[in-house]
Amino acid sequence: MTDNTLAAFPQGEFAAFSTAQMAHFLPYRAGMSQQAIEEFFGADLGTKADFDSTHLIVFDHGRMLKVNPGEIVVKFPNGKYKVITVDYYNKNFNEPIVVDDDPGVDRKQAAPSE
């Protein structure tokens, strides 16, 4: 049986505003590519997130949170991560902001000074 809880979300990383701040999200799906996960976590993969033998794991204040397909990984501006459900997202964040050719905030090159 296919998990359709993320059907309304983009296929890859996206950004959205909460009432206070911009955050980045990774809707985690079964069979998600290793490359998509590596791009989302960047240098944090291996320290703030990693893989055990079968699951993606996010470290939150010393706790290991297993990420299940159908859940969303959030990266907040302070560099912390959280694993949330679609219901939590819908209650606390606005619609996804997606720019197809945007490599993500963390990977953008700084604009040259004028």
N, C-alpha and C positions, 0 to 999 in steps of 0.2 A: 504494500500500500504506500502510495506517495504522500509525503508530508507537504501540504499546500499552505501551511500557515504563513509562509513568506511570499505568497503569490503576488501580493500588491507591492513588493519592494523591488528595487533594482537588482540586477544579477550580481553586481560587484559592490565595491566600496562606495559610500556616498556620505554627504554631510547634511546636517540639519541643525536648526536652532532649537534650543530649549528656551525657557523664559529668560535665562541668564547668559547662555554662552553657546558657541558653536561646538559641535562634537562630530566625530567621524564614526561611521558605523560599518560593520561587516556582517551582512545577513549570512549566517553559516548554513550551508546546505550540504546534504550528503553528496559525496563525490566532488566537493569543491577542489579546485586545483591547488597544488602546493604553491605555485607561483602567485596566485591571488592572495593566499595567506601570507606569504613572505613579503609581498608588496605592502599589505596593510600594516603588518607589525614592524617591518624594517629592522633596524638594529635591536629592537626590543625582543625579537624572536630569539629564544634561548635564555632570556633573563626575566621578562615579564609575561611571556607566553612560550609554550613549547608543546611537543607531542609526547605522549606516552606511547605505549605499543599500539593503541587503537583510537585515541582521542586527542583532539586539540584541548589543551589545558591553559587557562589564564590564571596568573597569580595575583591575588587581591589581598593585601594586608596579611601576607603569610598563609593565606588559604589557597588551596588548589581548586579552581572551579572548572569542572568538565563542561565543555561546550557541546551541546546536543544539536543535531540538525533541527532547524526551525527556531533556533534562538539567535540573538543578535549580540555581537561583541561591540562595545562602545569604547572609543578612546576619547577621553576628555582632554581639554587644553592643558591641564596640569600633568599630563603624561600617565594618568591612571586609567586602568581598564575595568570594565564591568560587563557581566553577562546578563542580558535582559530578555524578556519575552516580548512578543509582538504586542500584547495588551499593554505592557508597561510603556513601550514606545508610543503607542497611540494615545496614551493618557498624558505623556510628558514632553513630547516633541512635535514639531511641525512637520509638514510634508517634506519628503526627501528633496534635496537640491542635487541635481546631477548635471555634470558637464562632461560630455562624452570624451573630449580630448584633454581633459584635465588630469594630470598624473597624481593629484592629491596634494594637500597643503604641505605635508612634511617633505615632499620630494621636489617642490618647486624651487627653481633658482631665484635668488634675490634679484630684484630689478636693479639695473645699474643706476647710480645716482646721476642726477642731471646737474 
